[in-house]
């Protein structure tokens, strides 16, 4: 069993290009079934990270490939790392 507080300390990495998406900031839950449906990671900062976040990335549970001891591997096609633009 893993606690949500433990998951928040793990880096989220896209396995398609190796980009680091950041740490989990929130979860989406299905209250009917009591299951996690998605992870939420922060989007890129607008101006050197000082003006807050433009958007958040919602990663559906089906896109999670592996939850390791210090990293969560996800498969997010179409994600563009802003640092690589």
C-alpha positions in Angstrom: 0.0 0.0 0.0 1.2 3.5 -0.9 0.1 6.8 0.7 -0.7 9.8 -1.4 1.9 11.8 0.6 4.5 9.3 -0.5 3.5 9.6 -4.1 3.8 13.4 -4.0 7.6 13.0 -3.3 8.2 11.0 -6.5 9.3 12.6 -9.8 6.9 12.1 -12.7 8.8 11.2 -16.0 7.5 10.7 -19.5 9.0 7.5 -20.8 8.5 8.6 -24.5 11.1 11.3 -24.3 12.6 11.1 -20.8 11.3 14.6 -19.9 10.7 15.4 -16.2 7.1 16.6 -15.6 7.6 17.5 -12.0 6.0 16.3 -8.8 2.3 15.4 -8.2 0.3 18.4 -6.9 -3.1 16.8 -6.9 -5.2 13.7 -7.6 -8.5 13.2 -9.3 -10.7 10.7 -7.6 -13.9 8.8 -8.6 -16.0 9.2 -5.5 -18.4 6.4 -6.6 -15.7 3.8 -6.8 -13.1 5.3 -4.4 -10.3 5.1 -7.0 -7.7 7.5 -8.3 -8.5 8.4 -12.0 -5.7 10.8 -12.7 -2.6 12.5 -11.4 -2.1 16.3 -11.7 1.4 17.8 -12.2 2.1 21.5 -12.6 2.6 23.0 -16.1 5.5 25.2 -17.1 5.9 28.6 -15.5 5.0 31.7 -17.5 8.0 33.9 -16.9 10.9 32.1 -15.2 8.4 30.5 -12.9 7.6 33.8 -11.1 4.1 34.5 -12.4 2.6 31.2 -11.4 1.6 28.3 -13.7 -0.2 28.6 -17.0 -1.8 25.2 -16.8 -1.7 21.8 -15.1 -1.2 18.5 -16.8 -3.8 15.9 -15.9 -2.4 12.4 -16.5 -5.1 9.6 -16.7 -4.4 6.6 -14.6 -4.3 4.4 -17.7 -1.1 6.4 -18.8 0.9 5.4 -15.7 3.4 2.7 -16.7 5.3 2.1 -13.5 5.3 3.5 -9.9 8.8 3.0 -8.5 10.4 3.9 -5.2 11.5 7.4 -6.4 9.9 7.9 -9.8 6.6 7.5 -11.6 6.9 6.6 -15.2 4.1 7.8 -17.5 3.3 7.5 -21.2 2.2 10.9 -22.5 2.2 11.2 -26.3 2.1 14.8 -27.6 3.7 16.3 -24.5 6.2 19.0 -25.4 8.8 19.9 -22.8 8.9 23.7 -22.8 12.7 23.7 -22.1 13.3 21.8 -25.4 11.3 24.3 -27.6 
